[in-house]
Amino acid sequence: MLQRLAASRSKWRDTIIKTRRWLHSEDSQAAQSYTARKNSWFSPTILVLGFIPVFTFALGTWQMQRLQWKVALIDELQEKLHREPIFLPKRVNLSVVPEFVYRRVLLRGIWDHKHSMLLGPRVREGSNGYHVVTPLIRSDGSTVLVDRGFVAKEFADANTFERGETGEIVILGMLRTSHTRNSFTPDNKPTEGTWYWADVDAMADYAGGEAKNVQPVFVEQIYGSSQDATLRLNKGIPLGRAASVDVRNAHLSYVITWFSLSAFTTAMLVRLVLKRRAQNHHRPLPRQ
């Protein structure tokens, strides 16, 4: 009897010990699992926020390079513009025209008013109108296209703008190339006399092409004085452009935008990571 009781107590004691060991093992596994979760502050949101600062910083760096290139280009064009004007050669080498863009040139010849073209519509100081492009038949060389300047819409529509001198003249202009056409610009209609953008090759063909010794060379006439600009506009006299470089440069604003966005998203990322780590650090451990 006593032996049975002792064996029963021993068996009961072993059962209690095993149960305690099992409970302790379960608590240890729970604590280990909790510890692993405590360090898991990484998430898809953090991954996305981590990509944005890098991407925007790269864009800002690229725009900085573009800004340096544009500033150098404007300086180069300014230097060309301030050189002494030269007479345009009798026959222009078209392959080198881009190298002489914004270079002031002198031309001598007679206006071919019969082939004048209205380029536009355009806006100047709030007034709607067109630019008058007229071939200049040079006495000592090929015929070239000259953008004589802006006339108000009422003169262009009525075809009553000032034609200018009929004899031989000498004008000062600036060499340019064909305008860049965007996706919203309609097609030109030469047969209807409608020109939305300066397609120099098509304009030269309209003026007679190679058969009439017309070269696809585009010159913007320079008007030196602005004192009587209003008077010229009111009389329908084409008003030429100023001798200035009008290359658009907005890269600095892009640089500021992208670098600011990169800094902002970086701050958001750091704040989020610190917040998550703090939450995990202060989360109470399970009771053992």
Number of C-alpha atoms within 10 A of each C-alpha: 6 7 8 9 10 11 12 12 12 12 12 12 12 12 12 12 12 12 12 12 12 12 13 13 13 13 15 14 12 16 16 12 11 16 14 10 11 18 12 11 16 11 10 8 10 15 11 11 17 16 14 17 23 15 14 20 18 15 18 23 15 15 21 18 13 18 19 12 13 17 14 12 13 16 13 12 20 16 12 18 21 13 12 9 15 12 12 18 13 13 13 15 10 10 7 9 16 12 12 16 17 27 24 25 23 16 25 18 21 18 23 16 14 9 16 21 22 22 21 18 15 16 15 11 5 7 13 15 21 26 24 23 26 23 29 25 21 20 13 13 17 21 28 25 25 24 27 24 20 28 30 24 20 14 18 18 12 8 12 13 20 14 16 12 9 11 8 13 14 12 15 18 26 24 21 21 18 13 11 9 13 8 5 6 10 11 12 17 10 14 8 7 14 15 23 19 19 19 18 19 15 14 26 23 16 16 24 15 16 13 8 13 16 24 24 24 23 27 27 24 26 21 18 12 10 13 8 10 14 12 12 16 17 13 14 21 23 25 25 22 19 16 19 13 13 10 11 8 12 12 20 14 11 17 22 14 14 21 20 16 18 22 15 13 19 18 13 15 21 13 11 16 15 12 13 16 15 13 13 17 13 9 10 9 12 10 7 11
